[in-house]
Amino acid sequence: MARPGALTAFALLLVALLGVTPAMATGAVVDAHAEVAAALFAASATQAAAEKSADARIAAQRAQIVALAAKVKAGQAKQAELTAAEDGFVAELAAKDRAYAEAIDAFRGAVIHITDTPEGAAALKEFNDGDEAGAIKIIGQLDDARDAALQKATDIQKAVGRRDQAQLALEAHYRDKVDAATVIGLYEQVVRLDPGVYLDWVQLSRLYMATGRLTEAREASEAAVKTATADYDRAIALAGLSDVRAAQGDLDGSREATSQTLIIMERLIAAAPDDFQLHRDYAISLQKAADRLRANADLGPAAEAYRQSLTVMLQFQQSHALTPLQQGAAENTVITGLLELGRILTKLGNLAVARQCYDLALVGAREMLGLNPDNIESQALLAAALDWRGEVMTAQGDLGGARADHEEQIELLRRMTAADASDVTRALDLAGALIRLGALDRRQGDLPGAMKLYQEALTLGQRVAAADPANARAEHTVAAALVNEGEIFSRQNDLPSAKSTIGQSLVILARLSGADPADAQDYADLATASLMLGDALERGGEHAQAHLAYATSLPIYRRLVAKSGVDRSFQSALAAALVDDGEALFAAGDAAGARKEEMEALPILQHHAAGDAADVDAQRLLAVALSDLARIGGAGVGWTEAVAQWQAIDHQGQLKAEDRHFLTEAIQQAGVAKTP
């Protein structure tokens, strides 16, 4: 006789279920537990699983239970002993065979439901006793139980093949050979058939995130948390949930999930000091914790968390012999850590060290991509390194280097986006890069070129936002593109268009900042848009209205500076708003108010300019403030100080053509002041 395989086991479930239980006197109270245990033991699924196991000990236990049942029927043994033996047998089989466990759980639910009433328990006893005629009234329910068990077991087996296909497709996606939508479809089939595997939900959530389907991503990540049983599995699921919550703008919820992840990871690595994957996951969790701290303007703790992440990974690399695959994964984590640490250092005003971080990250990203040119993670790392280094180069006045980095980044992102149009993360990355290159064009006087880039970025952001209104990043992209378009309109003296586009941006940013009060960047963006509106109004000669716009941004910047303490970007933004407001007040005839605003900005600007001679923006803004205060008078600042600052910028080769009139004015006024 052929050995029963999985298919035979499933076929056996189509046979009517039989039971072997002791006879009881008519009128005796039915022991529902005993009848359920008997039905589960005698179920064809149980018998098939026992045969499938080919385990001599299991076969011996089954024979002992059959013998014990005969003794109970003869009054030579107790029913409780038999019930316990049957329960134990089923539990042991379930622990060995997940498909059987799912099938028998479904059947157990049905027969327990049958015994909810005395009549049902009695009917189940009749069935177990072999009196099908007496049990005919419950056969329908037993059929349902049998069908549910068969379907569950069949679905789990089907899911195995579908899962293999989905995993292979995911690997092809990482090589940029299969689009995300195709892989999503495969994983959706898997979780429909077998929703009990946490990792399927994790992968599906990541894919939903990449394609901008954040609501579905959150549902999938929550399912992953619910189905994860082991500590490590739960930590990975929680990390995914943290990412989705952050993408939706729920920073408090994201921090909570990250905190739970770290607690689990710290416990696990303490118990397994040589486990590479645990240490890498811990390093990544520290990076995510730092991301949330940075978003809340807690820069000191964020920098420390990034440092810890790098230390964990670098020390493990130095103390362990890694496989080539592990070495690549470690390098990936270190590169990401360097990029994020560079962003913090930039905010702290340490541009030189930030540049070093980006240079190192860029070298590593190029090496990684050289080893695996089709890997999208390596491509994304290279794009990010080019992006952030380009930003620092711009701040340092290296506009040629910044342009080269941003143009290379955009070329790479265009290829990535074309390869998978369903991946909205790539589309939003491209939009961000276009906005930054547009800012460089605007800075160098190419307003039509900048506008073209902003419009392309706006189209990309609007497409993603329309498909997923919950995507906070898409809305940020739309707002950023609009406010930058407004700046172009303002410089082209099209005040109505400037007001309209910046106004649209303000509406979006007000909604985002109201939705998540913990996100400092939301408020910073809102203040920046108000500042841009003030600039447009000032160019249009509406000095009083410009002052109101600046006055809206100032309290936000002051709160952000007070909260972060060390974020140089917030300090610089506050100083810029004060200088702009001072100019608006002076133009409106309020010299005292103008002097007050400019004098508040002056020590900030002097500190920044003294701290980093290579920070061109800080040097220029200080020069503007000195010229303003000399012009206003009564502040103890003379034109000679303004001349010295403008000439220092000119000697560095950083004086823009549009700013040369400031130097000319300062020299002329300084000469007038010296004339008796």
Summary of the structure (lengths in Angstrom):
residues: 676
radius of gyration: 34.5
end to end distance: 121.5
largest distance: 130.5
contacts: 2369
relative contact order: 0.04
helix: 81%
strand: 0%
